[in-house]
Amino acid sequence: MKKAAGKRAALALTVLLVTALCFGNPPASAITYAQPSPTVYSEKLTVSKGSPFEATFYFVQPDSTHKFNSITITVESSNDAISLKKKTFRYDADHNEINTKVDDTDYGDVDFSLTIPELYMKRVGDGAGTLKFTIYYDDDKSKTYVAQKTVFDPTGTSSTTEDQGKLVVQSYRLDHTPVKEGEKFTLTFTLKNTGSVVCDNIMAVLDTSTAEGVSINGVTDTQYINSLDTGATATISYPMTCLSKMATNNYAASLILSADELSKSITSKVFIPITGTKTDKDDTSTTASKPLIIIENYDYGGKAVMGGKEFNLAMRFKNTSAATQIENLKITISSVAGTDDKSVAGAFTPAKSSNTFFIPKVGPNSGFSEQIALIPKADATPNSYGVTVAFSYEAVLNNKRETIEATETISIPLTQSDRFEANEAELQGPIALGDSGQLNINYVNKGKSKIFNLSVKLEGNFTTGESNTYIGNVDSGVGDTFRATLNPTAESTMNGKATFSYEDANGEIKNLVKEFSCEVIAAMDQGDGMSSEPAVPANAGASSPPLWIILAGAGGVAAAIIVFVIIHKKRKAKKLKLLEESDDYDDTPTNPVPPANEEKL
């Protein structure tokens, strides 16, 4: 009987615990989601209105821990600037519309890419060509991710590229004038975008071939500007020098401008006044000029290099002399020190090679190419950093061997990977209708560079006073908590998402979406004349325990009652048995001893 009662108690407790685990609702903050939305990259295009076009998009999924068996991407135009004939693309055993074997790109470690051919896309509006991608993996539609990318800028009603952008040299100046022969001086240009759209990847080349005796001092003839807004201006400067013997004259030079939005380059001529002492009677024909070696062009990949990731710097050199050979040429590559503490020793170091090249001979008007692998510092502040190319060589001039040295500097933009992260949303529930819940999302900038214009947008079946919140710039290593009060509008489940939007160090807009949900229950009736509010609000510091905790507690109480009843019955039975034994003892006959004064019969 004792064992049977114990088994019944254990069985009752087990049933209650299983019921609590199966039907109880865990807190909303315990709901987990997969990694953040992917980052999407693509080239900037120039597309005329009414024209079909093709574009390739590269996706990087943060914190990806497994290979996806299937990927589904749905594409839509956010402002009707693009017409899409096909909107859904898949990768699985039967479809191969998404490339999952992306070997090498300019965007780092890419997880997969999507190429949409011109058969499916056409520009039909004047707005910016922005596409919105909705992505889910392994057919799990409950966890979707959203990313956006702008492939071309807005324009007016014109469809010709010449009307879209135009660059002009607004003015130019010398740091002092007139320039005397043999002096060094600085030539500065002011450029202006007079077109209707932003000009990207502006390249300026200074041509001094028509200014005999005038040359660029220590830098290449090419400079770059990432972008220039409509109506905006920018300045570029060249350090210059002139020969020690020159005639007084205005020497003409040309600045050649090109950009993505220009159908052809634009050339502007400038004049440099120089005061000299050379006359027509001066005879310098018997003196051979020193041969010069220049960097004709160089290439580091076309985009900003990423901190900590190796890249190749390829350079093309040329001996500009038409008559003199260069011998025993030594080229040394070194990094120019930066202005911040993290790059005082230079932002670049050679990878797996020496920083020196040796060339035995370079003939007149001849050229050659060399390249070197460099690694940018992993913690360098995003900026443009200089690389110095030093030349030391010999040449035979007027039957005499001379040693000549020269230096050129090229500039390479450096950026750092974006590592803005946000934790899963915290929202305790259930929430009674008419009450409010507190939403908390912790975020941090783990990247090496600052992010700009961070804002948070809330969407869902609730009302809130923080639907659009602007936070501002967030420095590297800085984090905080976004808080919002949510008011449910109906019973059932309150669903929503928080979209963090910001600009990275390259000016690209990125989004990070965090979803959340919480149960909404009916308002509690507190009696006549009292408002129907829950006894403990959902957003109070000590929230009401969930149903599964209540059921577990009830199970414990029931088990304790059963054990108490069993023990009580056992004690009562034992006591009754003792009393019965006592009664039997009293009924047994005995031989009493007679009193001492009683006489025997």
N, C-alpha and C positions, 0 to 999 in steps of 0.2 A: 504493500500500500504506500509506503514511504517512497519507493523508487518510482511508482506510477505518478505520484503527485509532482515529483521533481521533473519528470519528463514533460508533464503537461505545462509546467511553468516555463521550461526552456523553449518548448514549441511556441507558446504564446509570445514570448519575447522575440524569437526569430521572425515570426510572421509580422510583428509590428515594425521591426527594423527594416525588413525587406520592403514593406509597404512605404515606409518613409523614403527609402532610397529610390524607389521606382517612381513615386508620384510627387515627390518634393521638388520644388523649384530652386536651383542654386542661385546665388546672387548674380546680378547682371555683370558685375565686374569680373566674374570668373570665366565669362565667355571669351574664348581665344579665337584669333583670326590668323590668317597666313601673313606673310611678309608684306611690306609696303608696296604701293603701286610702282610699276616699272618706270624708268626714265627712258624717254624716246629722243633720238637724234635723227637729223636729216640735213641734207644740203639746202641752202637758200636758193630758190629758183626765181627766174623772171619769166612770167607767163602772161601773154596778151589775152585780153578778154575775148572769149569765143574760141580759144585754142585748147585742144586736148593736150595732156602732158602726162609724163610718167614720174614717179617719185619712189625712192627707197627709204624705209624707216628702220632704224636700228634700236632694239629694245634691250635694256639692261635691267634685269629683275634683282633688286637688292636682297641680300641674305638668302639666296636660293640654295636649298639644301638637297634637292633631288632633281632628277631629270624628268620632265613632264612627258607623259605618254601621249597627250593630246593638248592642243592649244586652239582656242577659238577667239578670233578678233572681229569685232563689229565696228565699222567705221561710219562716221557721219560728219557732215559739215555743220559747224556751229553757227554760221551766219549766212548760209545759202550762197556763198561765193563759189562753191565747187559743186558740180553735178556729179553724182556717183551712180553708175549703172550696176555696180556690184558692191554690196556693203558687208558681206560676211566672208571671212577667209579662215581656213582650217588647216591644221596639221595633225594627222593621225595615220593609221594603217592604210586608209583609203584615199587620203588627201595629202598633197605636198605643196600647198600654196604658201606655206611659211617656211623659211629657211632656218633650220636649227643648227647648221654646221657653218658658222661664220668664222672664218679663219683669222683674218687680220683687217682691222679697220682703224680709222683715225679717232675712234671714240672709246678705245680701251677694250676691255673684255666684254664683248657683246654676246648675249644669250641667244637671241634669234632676230631675224629681220623679215620685213614684209615689203615686197615690191609690188606696187599697184601700177599696171601698165596703162598707157594712154587710152586704150580701148575702154577703160572704165572711168576715167576722170577727165573733166573738162571745166575750164574756168568760165563761169556764167555771170558773175557779179563783180562789182568794183571793190568790195571789202577785202580784208586780209584773208589769205587762204589758210584757214585754221581747221585742222581735222581733229576730231575727238575719237579716241580708241577705247572701247570697252573690252576687257580681256578676262577670260577665265580659263582655268587649267583642268585637265582630266574630267571634263564635263560636269564640274562642280559649280553650278550656277549660283549657289548660295554665297560664294565668295568671288566677287568680281572686282576688277581694278580698272581705274580710269586714268588715261594720260592724254595730253594734248600737245600738238606741235603745229607751228605756223610755218608753211612752206614758201609763201610769198607775201609781200607787203601790199597794203591797199593802194589803189590808184584812182585817178579821175576817170572820166568816161572815155579818154583816149586809149587806144590799144597799141600805139607805137611806143617802142622803148625810148626813143629820143625825147618824148614828152614826159617820160617818167622821172628822169633825173638829169641834172646838169651841174657840172662843176666849173668854177671860174677862179682865176687868180684875181682876188679882189685888190690886192696891193702887194708891194715888196719894198724892202728897205735894207740899207747897209748900216752896220753898227757905227761907222764913221765914213765921211765922204769929204773930199775925194780921197780915194785910196792911192797911196804912193807905191811906186815900184818896189818889190821885195817885201811888202807888208803882208801881214795876215789880217783877215777881216771875216765878218759873219754876214751871210746873206739869208734873210728871213722872208718867207712868203706867207701871206694870209689867204687861205682858201675859203670859198663859200659855196654852199649847196643852194642853188637857185631853183632846183627842180621841185616836183610835187611829192616825191617820196624820199625815204632815207637812202643814202648811198652807202653801200657796204664794200669792204675790202678795197679801199682806195689805195692806189699805188702812185707815187710821185717819183719821176726820174729826171734828174738835172743833167742836161747835155751841155758840156762846155767845149765841144769840138770846134765850134765857130769862134770861140774866144781864145785865140792863141796866146799862150803864156799864163792863162788863168786856169787853176785846177782846184779840185776838192781836196781838202787837207785832212787825212786821217780817217775818213768814213767812206762808205760806198755811196754811189750816186742815187741809190734807191731808198725811199722811206715809205712807211706804211701807216695808214689810219684805219682802224677797225670799221668805224661807221661815222656818218655825219648826218644829223637830222636836217629836215627841210628848213631853210633859212638860217642854219647855224654856220659858224665859222670855226676854223682851226688853223694853227700856225705850224710851220715846219722850218727848221734852220739848217744851214750847211756851213761848216767852217771852211774858209777858202784861203788861198794864197796865190801870189803872183811872182813871176820871175824878177830877179834883181835888176834886170835891164829891159825896160819896156818903153814903147813910144806912148806919148800922151794920146788917149783916144777913149771912146765909149765902146766897150767890148760886149758883144751880144752873146747871151746864153739862152737856152730854152728849157722850160719846165713842162714835162709831158705827164698828163694826168689820165688815169683810167680807173674804172670801178665796175662792179657787177651790173649796175643799172645803166651803164653807158654802152651804146652799140659800137662806138669807136672812141679812140683816145683823143684828148684835147691838148693842143700845144700852145703855150703862151711864151712870148719872147720878152726878155728883160735886158737892160743895158747897164753895164758896170763901168762907171767913170774911173779911169786910172791915170795918174799923173806920172810921167816918166821922163827920162833923159836921152833915150835912144833916138838916133836920127838915121836917115837913109844911108849916111856915109859909114855908119858902124858896120864892120864886116865880121860876122861871126861864123862864116861858112867853114872856116878851118877848125872850129871847135865843135867836137861831137857832143851832142846832148846826152845826158845820163838816161839809160833805159829805165822805164818804170814797169812794175808789175802790179796788176790790179786784180781784184775779185770781180770777174765779169758777172757772175750771178751765184746765188746760193739757195739751198732748199733744206728746210727742216721738217717738211711734211705739210706745210700750208696752214696749219692750225696751231693754236697755243699748245706747247708741250706740257705734259702732266708731271707734277712733282713726284719723284721717286721712280719714274718709268723711263727706261732707256730709249733714246732716239738717235737717228743718224743725221749729222750735219754734212751735207754734200756741197762742195764748192768748186767752181770753175775759175781757173786763173789764166791770165794772159799777159804776155810781154808786149807792151804797147809800142816798143821801139821798132821802127821799120828797117833799121840797119845794124843794130848792135845785139849781140848774143849775150844772154845771162848765163853765168856759170856758178857752180857750187851754191845753189839756192837752198837755204834753210828756212823752213816755215814752222813757227811755233804758235800753237793755239792755247790761249789762256782765258780764264773767266774774269771779267771785270767785277770788282767788289761792289756790292750793293750798298744802299744807304741805311738799311736796318740791321739790327743785331744778328739776325738769322742768316744774312748773306754777306757779311763783311769780308769773308774769305772767298767770295764768288759763289754764284748759284749753280755752276756746272763743273763736273769733274769727268775726266776721260774714263771710259769703261773698256776694260780688257785691251787697252792699247796705249802706246805712247802718245804724247801730245805734240810730237815733232815729226816733220817730214823732210827728207833730203832729196833734191832733184839735181842731178849733175849738170844738165844743160837745158836751156830753153831758147830756141831760136827766135829770130825777129818775127814779130806778128804771130807767134805760135802760142798755143794754149794747152792746158792739161787739167785733169780733174783729180780731186782727192776727197775723201770723206773720213769722218771720225765719229765714233759712237760716244755720246755724252749722257750722263745721268744728272738730271736736275735734283737739287736738294729736296728731300721729302717734306721739310718744314719751312721752305722758303715762302715769304709773303708773295701772293700773286702780283706780278708786275712784269715789265719788260726789262730784261737784263742783257748787258753787253758781253760779247765775246771778242777778244782782241786777237787779231791775226798779225803777227810780227814777221817781217821779211828781212833776211840778211843774205846778200849775194855779192858776187864780183862781176866786173865788166872791164873790158879793155877799151880805154878812152884815150885817144891821141897817143897811142903806143905806150900807154901806161895803165897797169892794172889797178883798179880802185875797188874799195869795199863800200857798198851802199846799203843803207838800212832804211826801212819804211814800215809803217804800221797802219792797219785799217781796223775799224770796229764795226761789227754787225750787231743788230739787236734782235733778241728772240723773246717773244712773250711766254710767260710761265703761268700756269694756273694750277689749282689744287682740286682734288676730287671733292664732290659735294657729299657730305655725310650728315645732313639734317635728319633727325629721327624723332619720332613721337611714340610714346607707349600706347598700349590699348586703352580705350576709354573706360573710365570708372564711373559707374552709375548704379547705386544701390536701389533695390526694389524688393517687393512690389510697391508701387506708388498708388495711393488712393486718388480717385478722380476728384478734382477740386484742390488737391494738394500740389506741391511742386517737388522736383528732384534736382539734386546737385550733380552736374557733370564736371568731371575733372580729367584733364589730359596733360600729362607731363611731356615736355619736348626739350630737346637739347641740340645744339650745333656742334657735332663732333668733328667737323671738317677743319682744315687749316686756314680757311678764308672766311671772311664775314659774309652773311647772307643779308639781302636787302628787301625792304617792304613786305615783311611777313604779315599776313592777314589770315583770319579764320572765318569760314562761312559755314553756318549750320543749316541743315535741311532735314525735314521730317514731319511727322504728324503730331506736332506740338507747337506751342507758341513760346517765344523767348525774347528778351530784350537784348540779347547778344547775338543776333542772327548774322551780323557782319561786324567783325571786330578787327581793327587795325592795330598791330603790335609794333611794327617798325623794324629796324635793323637789329640783328643778333650777332654779336661777336663770336669768334671761335672759342669753343669751350664753355659757352654760356647757355644756361637752360632756365626754364621757368614752368609754371603750370597755367594752362588755360582753364578758366572756370566759367560756367554758365548755369543759369537757373532755367529748368525746362518745365513747362506746364502742359500736361497731357490734355487732349481734347476729347477723348472717348475711351471707353473701356476696351479691353483686349490687350494688344501689344503696341507699345510705343517704339517705333523704329526711326533711326536717323543716321546721319553721317556728318562728320566734321572735315572740311576740306582746308588744309593748310596750303596757302599759295605764297610763293616767294621768288625772288630773282637771285641766281647764283652769281659768282664772281665774274662770269662771262656775260652777264646781262640776260641770260636765258630764263624764262619763266617756268617754274616747276610746281607740281601739285602733289600733295600727299594726303590720302583719304583714310580716315578712321571711322569705321561703322560702330554703332552701338544699338542696344535694344533693352527694353525693360517691360515687365508686366504691369498693367494698369488695372486696378480692381475698383469695385463700386465704392462710393462714399459710405462711411459708416454712420448709422442712425444713432444719435446720442440721447434720444428721448424728446418729449414735447418741449418746445420753446428753446431747444438747444441746436446749435448748428451741427450738421453732419460732417464732422471732421474725424479722421482716424486718431485713435488714442495716442499713437506715436507717429509723427510725420516721417515720410520716407527720406527726407533730407536732414533729419535730426542727427545729432552726434551719435546717439545710441539708437539705431533703427530697430523696428519690430523684427523679431526672429522669423526666418522663413518657415514654411509649413513643415519641411522635413525635419527641422530641429524640434518643432512642437510635437510632432508625432513620435520622434525618438524619445523625448522626455516623457511623453504619456506612456510609452512602452516600458520605460524604466520604473515608473510609478506603479503600473499594473503588476509588473514582476515582483516588486517589493510587497505589494498587498497579498499576492498569492503565497509567497514564502511565509509572511506573517501568519496567514490563516492556517497553513500546514503546521507550523511550530505550535500555534495556540491549541489546535486540536490534539496534537501529540501530548502536550502537557496536561490537558484536561483529561485525556484517557488514562494517563499514568496516575493522576491524582485520584480518579474514580476507582482504579484498581487497588490503590493503597487503602482507600476507605472500605472497600468490600472485604479486603483481608482483615482489616481491623474489626469489622462486624462479625466475621466468622470466629475470630478469637474470643469475643465476648460471649458467644453462645456455647462454648465448650464447658461441660459440667466439671466442678471442682469439689474437693473435700475440705470444707472450711474447718478451721481449728476452733473448738468451742471455747467459750470464755473460761477463764481460770476458776471463777466461782460457780460455774455450772456443774451440777452433779450428774454423774453418769448414771444412766438407767440400767 
